[in-house]
Amino acid sequence: MASDTAAIDRLQASVVDGRSENGRYRQDQLQRLHKTLRDEASQITAALVADSKSSSSEVDAEFYLGMEAVRHFYDSLDFEKDLKEEYLVVHGENNVTRRVGAGLVVIRPTAHTRFYSIVTPLAAAIAAGNCIILELSETTSQVDSVLRQALTKALDVNTFHASKTTTDQSVLDDAVLVDQTSKGASSTLTSQLLSSSQTRCVAIVDRSANIDDAARAITAARFNFGGTSPYAPDLVLVNEFVKKDFFEACSRYATLSFAKDSSAKRAGGDRSADTQKAIKEAEDRKQVSSFGSNDFKLVDVVDKSSPIMDLKITGRYLPIATCSSLTDAIYNRDFENPLLAGYFFAEPGSAKYLAQFLPCHISLINQIPTHLLVGPAAPTAHAPDFEHRYSRDMFSVARPQFVQKPRAAVQKADELLSGGPNKGGLTASAMRQAATRPLAPVKQSSNKAVGFFEQGILTGAALYLSIILPVVGYSTYFLGRKGVEFALKLRR
């Protein structure tokens, strides 16, 4: 505890003197971080296999994505550009995009894909110019042990510290807290980057979708990484007309996934116990029917009142229910607002409708990329970073600098309050006239184009006339001819 206190004091002193804000310093720290992780690659991946029980290919994917995140944040640094922007006000120009590090960052990582979940926010916080406390509790985790040694060796002791936990509320109040273990996220922008790990993800499969592609993407997302990703789909709503084909395709891909991972130990462990129990209870009540084994299971929801419809799933279990239409999928379920993610498999027009009217933190159309399954849930109170979950802006604050005069329209208030026309200013009547000037007209089309409903009316009219006009014309010709013949007979 005493060592933690001393370390935190060092970090707070570094925040005050701005050590981590220097561009070259940030570049050097990321270089050292990347090199150490490269050197320890074998130990890290071996520890990931031992801890997560994931397949070697999944571990390799996680390690690659974590290293790619470090590279991304390193490449985002441009020392020459930053230096030029620093001196903008000296040359009479505004520095409106200036941002500085928030100061102190506390990272509380999740157990899911532990390496990526630690390295990505760490690299983002370093790139933004912060001092960092990383919480690594005393456990049997081999990943934590390897990373504690590697990161402590790589990073400056004055700007980085690995702590068991951070309980001092005064420290947390002054820091940006990255809590990937929280149950719910803040709905407003705060200094806390909370991962909404219990918010659900829903997939909707329309009858217009490529059923085979949808089944392959959804089953892979649910079954990969032990089914523990917060972005794995928790519920699939499939159009009732294609339910049979979709379920058969899911069964095929689930069987392939099971065969591939049959030699691996169960990844979910105790974390999937609640899901297993809920599915078993639903089976006993005849609310669902299941296909698969204890560890891999497709769950066909036959009773939509089942609690399975509202459950955050952990493990390799995929609940599938039907919907009658897009409107039914959106409005007849009480979803979170917003969902963590929505996966929409449909033709573009239908997918656009789903993405527009079902509130989701992110919406993905006809895809569930693997990189999204690695790492924690993104902080939903901030604009999502699709590729890396975190951005530099999340760990920095805006500090713009202005030296140029505001534009003329805004300066009119200064002219009035500076003394009016007697001192070369603006009169009150002139300001009132400027204030009541009408807005520019809306640049809207004249609506002369034929709309959807008008087009339908015209089409119907054309079809109607195409039948009526020939009949009327022929009738006129026939009656006219008969009339002429009758007149000729009368003359005779």
The 8 nearest C-alpha neighbors of each residue, nearest first, counted from 0:
[[1, 3, 2, 4, 5, 163, 162, 6],
 [0, 2, 4, 3, 5, 6, 7, 8],
 [1, 3, 5, 0, 4, 6, 7, 162],
 [4, 2, 0, 6, 1, 5, 7, 162],
 [3, 5, 1, 7, 2, 6, 8, 0],
 [4, 6, 8, 2, 3, 7, 1, 9],
 [7, 5, 3, 9, 8, 4, 2, 10],
 [6, 8, 10, 4, 9, 5, 3, 11],
 [7, 9, 5, 11, 6, 10, 4, 12],
 [10, 8, 6, 12, 7, 11, 157, 13],
 [9, 11, 7, 13, 158, 12, 8, 157],
 [12, 10, 14, 8, 13, 9, 7, 15],
 [11, 13, 9, 15, 10, 14, 8, 16],
 [14, 12, 10, 16, 11, 15, 18, 17],
 [13, 15, 11, 17, 12, 102, 16, 10],
 [14, 16, 12, 13, 17, 11, 18, 102],
 [15, 17, 13, 14, 18, 12, 19, 11],
 [18, 16, 14, 20, 15, 19, 13, 21],
 [17, 19, 13, 16, 20, 21, 14, 24],
 [18, 20, 128, 17, 21, 129, 25, 24],
 [21, 19, 128, 17, 18, 22, 100, 129],
 [22, 20, 24, 19, 23, 18, 25, 128],
 [23, 21, 25, 24, 78, 20, 26, 76],
 [24, 22, 26, 25, 21, 27, 78, 28],
 [25, 23, 27, 21, 22, 26, 28, 19],
 [26, 24, 28, 22, 27, 23, 126, 125],
 [25, 27, 23, 29, 24, 28, 30, 22],
 [26, 28, 30, 24, 25, 29, 23, 31],
 [29, 27, 31, 25, 30, 26, 32, 154],
 [28, 30, 32, 26, 31, 27, 33, 73],
 [29, 31, 27, 33, 28, 32, 26, 34],
 [32, 30, 28, 34, 29, 33, 153, 35],
 [31, 33, 29, 35, 30, 153, 34, 28],
 [32, 34, 36, 30, 31, 35, 29, 37],
 [35, 33, 37, 31, 36, 32, 30, 38],
 [36, 34, 38, 37, 32, 33, 153, 39],
 [35, 37, 39, 33, 38, 34, 40, 32],
 [38, 36, 34, 40, 35, 39, 33, 66],
 [37, 39, 35, 36, 40, 34, 41, 33],
 [38, 40, 36, 42, 37, 41, 43, 35],
 [41, 39, 37, 43, 42, 38, 36, 44],
 [42, 40, 44, 43, 39, 45, 38, 46],
 [43, 41, 45, 39, 40, 44, 46, 145],
 [42, 44, 46, 40, 45, 41, 39, 47],
 [43, 45, 47, 46, 41, 42, 40, 48],
 [46, 44, 42, 48, 47, 43, 41, 49],
 [45, 47, 142, 49, 141, 43, 44, 48],
 [48, 46, 44, 50, 49, 45, 51, 142],
 [47, 49, 52, 45, 46, 51, 50, 53],
 [48, 50, 46, 47, 52, 51, 45, 141],
 [51, 49, 47, 48, 52, 46, 140, 141],
 [50, 52, 53, 48, 47, 49, 266, 112],
 [51, 53, 48, 266, 264, 49, 50, 263],
 [54, 52, 51, 48, 224, 57, 266, 58],
 [53, 55, 57, 56, 58, 263, 52, 48],
 [54, 56, 58, 57, 59, 53, 48, 44],
 [55, 57, 59, 58, 54, 60, 53, 61],
 [56, 58, 60, 54, 59, 55, 53, 61],
 [59, 57, 55, 61, 60, 56, 62, 44],
 [58, 60, 56, 62, 57, 61, 63, 55],
 [59, 61, 57, 63, 58, 62, 56, 64],
 [60, 62, 58, 64, 59, 63, 65, 57],
 [63, 61, 59, 65, 60, 64, 58, 66],
 [64, 62, 60, 66, 61, 65, 67, 59],
 [63, 65, 67, 61, 66, 62, 68, 60],
 [66, 64, 115, 68, 62, 67, 63, 118],
 [67, 65, 69, 63, 68, 64, 62, 70],
 [66, 68, 64, 70, 65, 69, 63, 71],
 [67, 69, 71, 65, 66, 70, 119, 64],
 [70, 68, 66, 72, 67, 71, 122, 73],
 [71, 69, 67, 73, 68, 72, 74, 66],
 [72, 70, 68, 74, 69, 73, 67, 75],
 [71, 73, 75, 69, 74, 70, 126, 123],
 [72, 74, 70, 75, 71, 76, 69, 29],
 [75, 73, 71, 76, 72, 70, 77, 69],
 [76, 74, 72, 73, 71, 77, 126, 70],
 [75, 77, 74, 73, 78, 72, 126, 26],
 [78, 76, 80, 79, 81, 75, 74, 22],
 [77, 79, 81, 80, 22, 82, 76, 23],
 [78, 80, 82, 81, 77, 83, 84, 22],
 [81, 79, 83, 77, 82, 78, 84, 85],
 [82, 80, 78, 84, 83, 79, 85, 77],
 [83, 81, 85, 79, 80, 84, 78, 86],
 [82, 84, 80, 85, 81, 86, 79, 87],
 [83, 85, 87, 81, 86, 82, 80, 94],
 [84, 86, 82, 83, 87, 81, 88, 94],
 [87, 85, 89, 84, 83, 88, 82, 90],
 [88, 86, 92, 84, 90, 89, 85, 94],
 [87, 89, 91, 92, 90, 86, 93, 402],
 [90, 88, 86, 87, 91, 92, 85, 402],
 [89, 91, 88, 87, 92, 86, 93, 402],
 [90, 92, 88, 89, 402, 403, 87, 93],
 [93, 91, 88, 87, 90, 403, 402, 94],
 [92, 94, 401, 402, 95, 88, 400, 403],
 [95, 93, 400, 399, 96, 97, 87, 401],
 [94, 96, 399, 93, 97, 400, 401, 398],
 [97, 95, 94, 399, 98, 397, 398, 400],
 [98, 96, 399, 398, 95, 94, 397, 99],
 [99, 97, 397, 398, 396, 395, 96, 100],
 [100, 98, 395, 396, 101, 397, 398, 97],
 [99, 101, 395, 128, 127, 129, 102, 394],
 [100, 102, 395, 394, 396, 103, 99, 129],
 [103, 101, 129, 100, 14, 130, 104, 174],
 [102, 104, 174, 130, 129, 131, 175, 101],
 [105, 103, 175, 131, 174, 176, 132, 130],
 [104, 106, 132, 176, 131, 133, 177, 175],
 [107, 105, 177, 133, 108, 134, 176, 132],
 [106, 108, 178, 134, 177, 179, 105, 133],
 [109, 107, 179, 117, 116, 106, 178, 110],
 [108, 110, 179, 180, 111, 113, 116, 375],
 [109, 111, 113, 112, 108, 116, 180, 51],
 [110, 112, 113, 109, 227, 374, 228, 375],
 [113, 111, 374, 114, 115, 373, 116, 110],
 [112, 114, 116, 110, 111, 115, 117, 109],
 [115, 113, 117, 116, 112, 118, 65, 62],
 [114, 116, 65, 118, 117, 374, 113, 112],
 [115, 117, 374, 113, 114, 118, 108, 119],
 [118, 116, 114, 115, 119, 108, 113, 120],
 [117, 119, 121, 115, 120, 116, 122, 114],
 [118, 120, 122, 121, 68, 117, 115, 116],
 [121, 119, 123, 122, 118, 124, 389, 117],
 [122, 120, 118, 124, 119, 123, 117, 125],
 [123, 121, 125, 119, 124, 120, 69, 118],
 [122, 124, 120, 126, 391, 121, 125, 72],
 [123, 125, 127, 121, 126, 122, 129, 394],
 [126, 124, 122, 128, 127, 123, 129, 25],
 [125, 127, 123, 128, 124, 25, 72, 122],
 [126, 128, 391, 124, 100, 125, 395, 394],
 [129, 127, 20, 100, 19, 125, 126, 124],
 [130, 128, 102, 100, 125, 124, 19, 103],
 [129, 131, 158, 103, 159, 10, 104, 102],
 [132, 130, 104, 159, 103, 105, 158, 129],
 [131, 133, 105, 160, 161, 159, 104, 106],
 [134, 132, 161, 106, 105, 162, 160, 135],
 [133, 135, 162, 164, 163, 107, 161, 106],
 [136, 134, 163, 162, 133, 143, 161, 137],
 [135, 137, 163, 138, 134, 164, 162, 143],
 [136, 138, 163, 135, 139, 140, 143, 144],
 [139, 137, 140, 136, 143, 135, 141, 144],
 [138, 140, 141, 137, 144, 143, 50, 142],
 [141, 139, 138, 143, 142, 50, 144, 46],
 [140, 142, 144, 46, 143, 145, 139, 50],
 [143, 141, 46, 145, 140, 144, 47, 146],
 [144, 142, 146, 140, 141, 145, 147, 135],
 [143, 145, 141, 147, 142, 146, 140, 148],
 [144, 146, 142, 148, 143, 147, 149, 141],
 [147, 145, 149, 143, 148, 144, 150, 142],
 [146, 148, 144, 150, 145, 149, 143, 151],
 [147, 149, 151, 146, 145, 150, 152, 144],
 [150, 148, 146, 152, 151, 147, 145, 153],
 [151, 149, 153, 152, 147, 146, 148, 154],
 [150, 152, 148, 149, 153, 154, 147, 156],
 [151, 153, 149, 150, 154, 148, 35, 155],
 [154, 152, 150, 31, 32, 151, 35, 149],
 [155, 153, 151, 150, 152, 28, 156, 159],
 [154, 156, 157, 158, 159, 153, 28, 151],
 [155, 157, 159, 158, 154, 160, 151, 6],
 [156, 158, 155, 10, 9, 159, 13, 6],
 [157, 159, 130, 10, 155, 156, 131, 13],
 [160, 158, 131, 156, 130, 155, 132, 157],
 [159, 161, 132, 162, 133, 156, 131, 6],
 [162, 160, 133, 132, 134, 135, 147, 163],
 [161, 163, 134, 164, 135, 133, 160, 3],
 [164, 162, 136, 135, 134, 137, 161, 165],
 [163, 165, 134, 162, 166, 136, 135, 133],
 [166, 164, 167, 162, 134, 163, 171, 170],
 [165, 167, 168, 164, 171, 170, 169, 163],
 [168, 166, 170, 169, 165, 171, 172, 164],
 [167, 169, 171, 170, 166, 172, 165, 173],
 [168, 170, 172, 167, 171, 173, 174, 166],
 [171, 169, 168, 173, 167, 172, 174, 165],
 [172, 170, 168, 174, 173, 169, 167, 176],
 [171, 173, 169, 170, 174, 168, 175, 190],
 [174, 172, 170, 171, 169, 175, 103, 102],
 [175, 173, 103, 171, 104, 172, 176, 170],
 [174, 176, 104, 190, 191, 105, 103, 177],
 [177, 175, 191, 105, 192, 178, 174, 104],
 [178, 176, 192, 106, 107, 105, 193, 191],
 [179, 177, 107, 193, 180, 176, 181, 194],
 [178, 180, 194, 109, 108, 181, 193, 375],
 [181, 179, 109, 178, 182, 194, 108, 196],
 [182, 180, 183, 179, 178, 194, 193, 195],
 [183, 181, 197, 196, 195, 180, 184, 194],
 [184, 182, 195, 181, 197, 196, 185, 194],
 [183, 185, 195, 193, 194, 186, 379, 378],
 [184, 186, 187, 380, 193, 183, 188, 379],
 [185, 187, 380, 184, 188, 379, 189, 381],
 [188, 186, 380, 185, 189, 381, 379, 184],
 [187, 189, 380, 381, 186, 190, 185, 191],
 [190, 188, 191, 187, 192, 185, 380, 175],
 [189, 191, 175, 192, 176, 188, 174, 172],
 [190, 192, 176, 189, 175, 193, 177, 178],
 [193, 191, 177, 378, 176, 178, 194, 190],
 [194, 192, 178, 184, 378, 191, 177, 179],
 [195, 193, 179, 378, 376, 377, 196, 184],
 [194, 196, 183, 184, 197, 198, 182, 376],
 [195, 197, 194, 182, 198, 376, 229, 181],
 [198, 196, 182, 195, 199, 311, 183, 229],
 [199, 197, 195, 339, 196, 338, 200, 335],
 [198, 200, 339, 311, 338, 233, 197, 201],
 [199, 201, 340, 232, 339, 233, 341, 338],
 [202, 200, 234, 341, 232, 233, 235, 342],
 [201, 203, 342, 235, 341, 343, 232, 234],
 [204, 202, 236, 343, 235, 237, 344, 342],
 [205, 203, 237, 344, 236, 343, 238, 345],
 [206, 204, 345, 207, 238, 208, 344, 237],
 [205, 207, 208, 238, 241, 240, 204, 345],
 [208, 206, 345, 205, 346, 209, 344, 204],
 [209, 207, 345, 344, 205, 210, 206, 346],
 [208, 210, 212, 211, 213, 207, 345, 344],
 [211, 209, 213, 208, 212, 245, 214, 244],
 [210, 212, 214, 213, 209, 248, 215, 245],
 [213, 211, 215, 214, 209, 210, 216, 365],
 [212, 214, 210, 216, 211, 215, 217, 209],
 [215, 213, 249, 211, 217, 212, 216, 248],
 [214, 216, 212, 213, 218, 217, 219, 252],
 [217, 215, 213, 219, 214, 218, 367, 220],
 [218, 216, 220, 214, 219, 215, 213, 221],
 [217, 219, 221, 220, 215, 216, 222, 214],
 [220, 218, 216, 222, 217, 221, 223, 215],
 [219, 221, 217, 231, 218, 223, 222, 216],
 [222, 220, 231, 218, 226, 219, 223, 232],
 [221, 223, 226, 315, 219, 220, 225, 218],
 [222, 224, 225, 219, 226, 220, 221, 57],
 [225, 223, 226, 53, 227, 57, 222, 228],
 [224, 226, 266, 223, 227, 267, 314, 222],
 [225, 227, 314, 315, 222, 221, 224, 223],
 [228, 226, 313, 225, 314, 224, 267, 229],
 [227, 229, 230, 372, 231, 226, 111, 373],
 [228, 230, 231, 196, 376, 227, 375, 372],
 [231, 229, 228, 372, 200, 232, 371, 340],
 [230, 232, 221, 220, 228, 229, 233, 372],
 [233, 231, 200, 201, 234, 221, 202, 230],
 [234, 232, 312, 200, 201, 311, 199, 231],
 [233, 235, 201, 318, 232, 319, 202, 236],
 [236, 234, 202, 319, 203, 201, 320, 237],
 [235, 237, 203, 320, 321, 322, 319, 204],
 [238, 236, 204, 321, 203, 322, 242, 205],
 [237, 239, 322, 205, 240, 321, 206, 323],
 [238, 240, 242, 321, 241, 323, 322, 237],
 [239, 241, 238, 242, 206, 243, 323, 237],
 [242, 240, 244, 239, 243, 238, 206, 245],
 [241, 243, 239, 245, 244, 240, 237, 246],
 [242, 244, 246, 245, 241, 247, 240, 239],
 [245, 243, 247, 241, 246, 242, 248, 210],
 [244, 246, 248, 242, 247, 243, 210, 241],
 [247, 245, 249, 243, 248, 244, 242, 250],
 [246, 248, 250, 244, 245, 249, 243, 251],
 [249, 247, 251, 245, 250, 246, 214, 211],
 [250, 248, 246, 214, 252, 251, 247, 253],
 [251, 249, 247, 253, 248, 252, 254, 246],
 [250, 252, 248, 254, 249, 253, 247, 255],
 [251, 253, 255, 249, 254, 250, 215, 256],
 [254, 252, 256, 250, 255, 251, 249, 257],
 [253, 255, 257, 251, 252, 256, 250, 258],
 [256, 254, 252, 258, 253, 257, 259, 251],
 [257, 255, 253, 259, 254, 258, 252, 260],
 [256, 258, 254, 260, 259, 255, 261, 253],
 [259, 257, 255, 261, 256, 260, 254, 262],
 [258, 260, 256, 257, 261, 255, 262, 254],
 [259, 261, 263, 257, 262, 258, 256, 54],
 [262, 260, 258, 263, 257, 259, 264, 256],
 [261, 263, 260, 264, 259, 258, 54, 257],
 [264, 262, 260, 261, 265, 54, 52, 53],
 [265, 263, 52, 266, 262, 53, 261, 260],
 [264, 266, 267, 268, 263, 52, 225, 294],
 [267, 265, 225, 52, 268, 51, 264, 53],
 [266, 268, 314, 271, 270, 225, 265, 227],
 [269, 267, 270, 266, 271, 265, 272, 314],
 [268, 270, 272, 271, 267, 273, 266, 314],
 [269, 271, 268, 267, 272, 313, 273, 314],
 [270, 272, 313, 314, 274, 267, 269, 273],
 [273, 271, 275, 269, 274, 270, 276, 268],
 [274, 272, 276, 275, 271, 277, 270, 313],
 [273, 275, 277, 271, 276, 272, 312, 313],
 [276, 274, 272, 278, 273, 277, 279, 271],
 [275, 277, 279, 273, 274, 278, 272, 280],
 [278, 276, 274, 280, 279, 275, 273, 281],
 [279, 277, 281, 275, 280, 276, 282, 274],
 [278, 280, 282, 276, 281, 277, 275, 283],
 [279, 281, 283, 277, 282, 278, 276, 284],
 [282, 280, 278, 284, 286, 283, 279, 287],
 [283, 281, 285, 279, 287, 284, 280, 286],
 [282, 284, 280, 281, 285, 279, 286, 287],
 [283, 285, 281, 286, 282, 280, 287, 279],
 [286, 284, 282, 283, 287, 281, 288, 301],
 [285, 287, 302, 281, 284, 301, 282, 305],
 [288, 286, 300, 282, 301, 299, 285, 281],
 [287, 289, 299, 298, 282, 300, 285, 290],
 [290, 288, 298, 297, 299, 296, 287, 291],
 [289, 291, 297, 296, 298, 288, 292, 250],
 [292, 290, 296, 295, 297, 289, 293, 294],
 [291, 293, 295, 294, 296, 290, 289, 297],
 [292, 294, 295, 296, 291, 275, 316, 315],
 [293, 295, 292, 315, 296, 265, 314, 316],
 [296, 294, 315, 292, 291, 293, 316, 257],
 [295, 297, 291, 316, 290, 292, 298, 289],
 [298, 296, 317, 290, 289, 316, 318, 291],
 [297, 299, 318, 289, 317, 288, 319, 300],
 [300, 298, 319, 288, 287, 289, 318, 301],
 [301, 299, 287, 320, 302, 319, 298, 286],
 [300, 302, 287, 286, 299, 303, 320, 288],
 [303, 301, 286, 304, 300, 305, 287, 285],
 [304, 302, 305, 301, 300, 308, 320, 286],
 [303, 305, 302, 306, 308, 286, 307, 301],
 [304, 306, 307, 303, 302, 308, 286, 281],
 [307, 305, 308, 309, 310, 304, 277, 281],
 [308, 306, 310, 305, 309, 278, 277, 318],
 [307, 309, 306, 310, 305, 303, 234, 304],
 [310, 308, 307, 306, 311, 334, 305, 234],
 [309, 311, 307, 312, 308, 306, 233, 199],
 [312, 310, 199, 233, 197, 313, 309, 198],
 [311, 313, 233, 310, 274, 314, 316, 271],
 [314, 312, 271, 227, 226, 274, 270, 311],
 [315, 313, 226, 271, 267, 227, 316, 225],
 [314, 316, 226, 222, 295, 221, 294, 225],
 [315, 317, 296, 314, 297, 295, 318, 298],
 [316, 318, 297, 298, 319, 296, 221, 315],
 [319, 317, 298, 234, 299, 297, 235, 300],
 [320, 318, 235, 299, 300, 298, 234, 236],
 [321, 319, 236, 300, 235, 299, 237, 318],
 [322, 320, 237, 239, 236, 238, 323, 242],
 [323, 321, 238, 328, 324, 239, 237, 236],
 [322, 324, 238, 239, 327, 321, 325, 328],
 [325, 323, 327, 326, 322, 328, 238, 205],
 [324, 326, 328, 327, 329, 353, 323, 205],
 [327, 325, 329, 324, 328, 330, 331, 323],
 [326, 328, 324, 331, 325, 329, 330, 322],
 [329, 327, 325, 326, 322, 330, 331, 324],
 [330, 328, 326, 327, 357, 331, 325, 332],
 [329, 331, 327, 332, 326, 328, 333, 357],
 [330, 332, 327, 329, 328, 333, 326, 334],
 [333, 331, 330, 334, 329, 328, 327, 308],
 [332, 334, 335, 331, 330, 309, 329, 336],
 [335, 333, 332, 336, 338, 337, 309, 199],
 [334, 336, 338, 337, 333, 198, 199, 358],
 [337, 335, 338, 358, 334, 359, 357, 339],
 [336, 338, 359, 358, 335, 360, 339, 334],
 [337, 339, 359, 335, 340, 336, 199, 200],
 [338, 340, 360, 200, 198, 199, 359, 337],
 [341, 339, 200, 361, 359, 338, 360, 362],
 [340, 342, 362, 201, 359, 202, 200, 363],
 [341, 343, 202, 363, 364, 362, 203, 201],
 [344, 342, 364, 203, 350, 202, 365, 345],
 [343, 345, 365, 204, 208, 364, 205, 203],
 [346, 344, 208, 205, 207, 350, 349, 343],
 [345, 347, 349, 207, 348, 208, 350, 344],
 [348, 346, 350, 349, 351, 345, 364, 352],
 [349, 347, 351, 350, 346, 352, 345, 353],
 [348, 350, 352, 351, 347, 346, 345, 353],
 [351, 349, 347, 353, 345, 352, 348, 343],
 [350, 352, 354, 348, 349, 353, 355, 347],
 [351, 353, 349, 355, 350, 354, 356, 348],
 [354, 352, 350, 355, 351, 356, 357, 349],
 [355, 353, 351, 352, 357, 356, 362, 350],
 [356, 354, 352, 353, 351, 357, 358, 350],
 [355, 357, 353, 354, 358, 352, 329, 351],
 [356, 358, 354, 353, 329, 355, 359, 341],
 [359, 357, 337, 336, 356, 338, 360, 355],
 [360, 358, 338, 337, 361, 340, 341, 339],
 [359, 361, 339, 340, 337, 338, 379, 362],
 [360, 362, 340, 359, 341, 363, 339, 383],
 [363, 361, 341, 340, 354, 359, 342, 364],
 [364, 362, 342, 366, 341, 343, 365, 361],
 [363, 365, 343, 366, 342, 344, 350, 362],
 [366, 364, 344, 343, 363, 345, 213, 342],
 [365, 367, 364, 368, 363, 216, 342, 344],
 [366, 368, 216, 369, 220, 363, 342, 217],
 [369, 367, 370, 371, 366, 372, 220, 216],
 [368, 370, 371, 372, 367, 373, 220, 219],
 [371, 369, 372, 373, 368, 64, 386, 61],
 [370, 372, 369, 373, 368, 230, 386, 367],
 [371, 373, 228, 370, 369, 230, 374, 231],
 [374, 372, 370, 371, 112, 61, 228, 115],
 [373, 375, 116, 112, 115, 372, 111, 376],
 [376, 374, 116, 179, 377, 109, 229, 194],
 [375, 377, 194, 196, 229, 195, 378, 374],
 [376, 378, 388, 194, 379, 375, 383, 389],
 [379, 377, 194, 193, 192, 380, 381, 376],
 [378, 380, 381, 377, 360, 184, 195, 383],
 [381, 379, 186, 187, 188, 378, 185, 382],
 [382, 380, 379, 378, 383, 188, 393, 187],
 [381, 383, 384, 380, 379, 378, 360, 393],
 [384, 382, 385, 381, 388, 377, 379, 361],
 [383, 385, 388, 386, 389, 387, 390, 382],
 [384, 386, 383, 388, 387, 371, 361, 389],
 [385, 387, 384, 388, 370, 371, 389, 68],
 [386, 388, 389, 384, 385, 68, 119, 390],
 [387, 389, 384, 377, 385, 386, 383, 390],
 [390, 388, 387, 384, 120, 123, 393, 391],
 [389, 391, 392, 393, 123, 384, 388, 387],
 [392, 390, 127, 123, 393, 394, 395, 126],
 [391, 393, 395, 394, 390, 396, 127, 98],
 [394, 392, 391, 390, 395, 389, 381, 192],
 [395, 393, 392, 391, 124, 101, 127, 100],
 [396, 394, 100, 101, 392, 99, 393, 127],
 [395, 397, 98, 99, 101, 100, 398, 394],
 [396, 398, 98, 399, 97, 99, 395, 96],
 [397, 399, 98, 97, 396, 400, 99, 96],
 [400, 398, 95, 97, 94, 96, 397, 401],
 [399, 401, 94, 93, 95, 398, 402, 97],
 [402, 400, 93, 403, 94, 399, 95, 88],
 [401, 403, 93, 88, 91, 92, 404, 400],
 [404, 402, 401, 93, 92, 405, 91, 88],
 [403, 405, 406, 402, 401, 410, 407, 93],
 [406, 404, 409, 410, 403, 407, 408, 402],
 [407, 405, 408, 409, 410, 404, 403, 411],
 [406, 408, 410, 409, 405, 411, 404, 412],
 [407, 409, 410, 406, 411, 405, 412, 433],
 [408, 410, 407, 411, 406, 405, 412, 413],
 [411, 409, 407, 413, 412, 408, 405, 406],
 [410, 412, 414, 413, 409, 408, 415, 407],
 [411, 413, 415, 410, 414, 416, 409, 430],
 [414, 412, 410, 416, 411, 415, 417, 409],
 [413, 415, 424, 411, 425, 417, 412, 416],
 [416, 414, 425, 419, 412, 413, 417, 424],
 [417, 415, 413, 418, 414, 412, 419, 424],
 [418, 416, 414, 415, 413, 419, 424, 422],
 [419, 417, 416, 422, 424, 415, 421, 420],
 [418, 420, 424, 415, 425, 426, 421, 422],
 [421, 419, 424, 423, 422, 425, 426, 418],
 [422, 420, 419, 423, 418, 424, 425, 426],
 [423, 421, 420, 424, 418, 419, 417, 425],
 [424, 422, 420, 421, 419, 425, 418, 414],
 [423, 425, 419, 414, 420, 422, 415, 418],
 [424, 426, 415, 419, 414, 420, 429, 427],
 [427, 425, 429, 419, 428, 420, 415, 430],
 [426, 428, 430, 429, 431, 425, 415, 419],
 [429, 427, 431, 430, 426, 432, 425, 433],
 [430, 428, 432, 426, 431, 427, 433, 425],
 [429, 431, 433, 427, 432, 428, 434, 426],
 [432, 430, 434, 428, 433, 429, 427, 435],
 [431, 433, 429, 435, 430, 434, 428, 436],
 [434, 432, 430, 436, 431, 435, 429, 428],
 [433, 435, 431, 432, 436, 430, 429, 437],
 [436, 434, 432, 433, 431, 437, 430, 438],
 [435, 437, 433, 434, 432, 438, 431, 439],
 [438, 436, 435, 439, 440, 434, 433, 432],
 [437, 439, 440, 436, 441, 435, 434, 433],
 [438, 440, 437, 441, 442, 436, 443, 435],
 [441, 439, 442, 438, 437, 443, 444, 436],
 [440, 442, 443, 439, 438, 444, 445, 437],
 [443, 441, 440, 444, 439, 445, 438, 446],
 [444, 442, 441, 445, 446, 440, 447, 439],
 [443, 445, 446, 442, 447, 448, 441, 440],
 [444, 446, 447, 443, 448, 442, 441, 449],
 [447, 445, 448, 444, 449, 443, 450, 453],
 [448, 446, 445, 449, 444, 450, 453, 443],
 [447, 449, 446, 450, 445, 444, 453, 451],
 [448, 450, 453, 454, 447, 451, 446, 452],
 [451, 449, 453, 452, 454, 448, 446, 455],
 [450, 452, 454, 453, 455, 449, 456, 448],
 [451, 453, 455, 454, 450, 456, 449, 457],
 [454, 452, 456, 450, 455, 451, 449, 457],
 [453, 455, 451, 457, 452, 456, 450, 449],
 [454, 456, 452, 458, 453, 457, 459, 451],
 [457, 455, 453, 459, 458, 454, 460, 452],
 [458, 456, 460, 454, 459, 455, 461, 453],
 [459, 457, 455, 461, 460, 456, 454, 462],
 [460, 458, 456, 462, 457, 461, 463, 455],
 [461, 459, 457, 463, 458, 462, 464, 456],
 [460, 462, 458, 464, 463, 459, 465, 457],
 [463, 461, 465, 459, 460, 464, 458, 466],
 [462, 464, 460, 461, 466, 465, 459, 467],
 [465, 463, 467, 461, 466, 468, 462, 460],
 [464, 466, 462, 463, 467, 468, 461, 469],
 [465, 467, 464, 463, 468, 469, 462, 470],
 [466, 468, 464, 470, 469, 465, 471, 463],
 [467, 469, 471, 470, 464, 466, 472, 465],
 [470, 468, 472, 471, 467, 473, 466, 465],
 [471, 469, 467, 473, 468, 472, 474, 466],
 [472, 470, 474, 468, 469, 473, 475, 467],
 [473, 471, 469, 475, 474, 470, 468, 476],
 [472, 474, 476, 470, 475, 471, 469, 477],
 [473, 475, 471, 477, 476, 472, 470, 478],
 [476, 474, 472, 478, 473, 477, 479, 471],
 [475, 477, 473, 479, 474, 478, 480, 472],
 [476, 478, 474, 480, 479, 475, 473, 481],
 [479, 477, 481, 475, 480, 476, 474, 482],
 [478, 480, 482, 476, 477, 481, 475, 483],
 [479, 481, 477, 483, 482, 478, 476, 484],
 [482, 480, 478, 484, 479, 483, 485, 477],
 [483, 481, 479, 485, 480, 484, 478, 486],
 [482, 484, 486, 480, 485, 481, 487, 479],
 [483, 485, 481, 487, 482, 486, 480, 488],
 [484, 486, 482, 488, 483, 487, 481, 489],
 [487, 485, 483, 489, 488, 484, 482, 490],
 [486, 488, 490, 484, 489, 485, 483, 491],
 [487, 489, 485, 491, 486, 490, 484, 483],
 [490, 488, 486, 491, 487, 485, 484, 483],
 [491, 489, 487, 488, 486, 485, 484, 483],
 [490, 488, 489, 487, 486, 485, 484, 483]]
